[in-house]
Amino acid sequence: MASIDAAKVLTARGWIGPARVHVDRGVITAVERLATVATDRWLVPGFVDLQVNGIDDIDVSSADGNDWQQLDRLLLAQGVTTWCPTLVTMPLAKFDRPLARIAAAMQRPADGRPTIAGAHLEGPFLGGAAGAHSRALIAPIDLEWLRTLPPHVAVVTLGAEQPLAVDATALLTAAGRLVSIGHTTADEQQFDAVVAAGARLTTHLFNGMSGLHHRSPGVAAFALTNDAVCASLIADGVHLHSRVLRLAFAALGRRRAVLVTDSVAWRSGRVGEIGMAFRDGAPRLADGTLAGSAVTMDAALRTCVAAGVHPANALLAASTTPARLLGLRDRGTIGVGRRADLVALHPALTIEQVWVAGQAV
């Protein structure tokens, strides 16, 4: 049994503190208010990143062996305790091997490592805003291929303008997978139809989609104004202007904003089969097109707060909301009976300590 003191604790009902969180066998057993504590740290839920293509020099599409241990360390250093290895567009036949390696990584003993919630397939069934994805490899939706996906595929990003997008969304949702709309120029009817079929997320809002115009609203506007769908945001200071980041949080509120890093193995020069290089603050194709980010989740939180986002709202977007979208009811909030995936932060939002199932790492 252990106890953790903090000046402020972010619970499902908001901040409380000073307080002490009691943990036994990996589960939170009590949250006790105190008169005073000898620390100024904040205690928040462990972060949940739905979109990690790679980190530093390790790409998840080719990660194997000790690469996974290195990814564990890099994720924990930024407070991420649950994540989704993300595979970008490639020929359908090439998904099998990286998916098998992800499945093997998921079978490793827990032992203080971040949980792999499942794979995220960002493609190949995208729409008219390819971004860094190869247009030649974007494919029409194959329902049979989707029907036979292995069970550890947790998230699929697809284009809402694809002719079979509604059918694919219904199929994937029925199988318990999260459908996200992304890399798309869908019209309002197409977008709303896919949301009605079960899509609950929009991939990297404002990036890889039609934008926001007062007479011709695009996918960004549809996502901001449809209360049934959340939207992920890349807060690296490059993908979104600070005013747009603040606008997005204001429109999405406390329950619909999701922070993702969309990080890539920028030192390796590749994202799956896509070549890139780090320039002007982000990984890019040779023509300047953004190809993921090099941001960490703790840095993304600091970017949000610097842009004027309330810290609690940024922290919920990094933990509670993505956990809910994945159906992970045992984590994402600090409360009795919840898994003790926790992050202690300095008030400046730098990492002090991380716990995975109550184990300090």
Secondary structure, 3 states (H helix, E strand, C coil): CEEEEECEEEECCEEECCEEEEEECCEEEEEEECCCCCCCCEEEECEEEEEECEECCEECCCCCCCHHHHHHHHHHHCCEEEEEEEEECCCHHHCHHHHHHHHHHHCCCCCCCCEECCEEEECCCCCCCCCCCCHHHCCCCCHHHHHCCCCCEEEEEECCCCCCHHHHHHHHHHCCCEEEECCECCCHHHHHHHHHCCCCEECCCCCCECCCCCCCCCHHHHHHHCCCCEEEECCCCCCCCHHHHHHHHHHHHHHHEEECCCECCCCCCEECCEECEEECCEEECCCCCECCECCCHHHHHHHHHHCCCCHHHHHHHHCHHHHHHCCCCCCCCECCCCECCEEEECCCCCEEEEEECCEEC
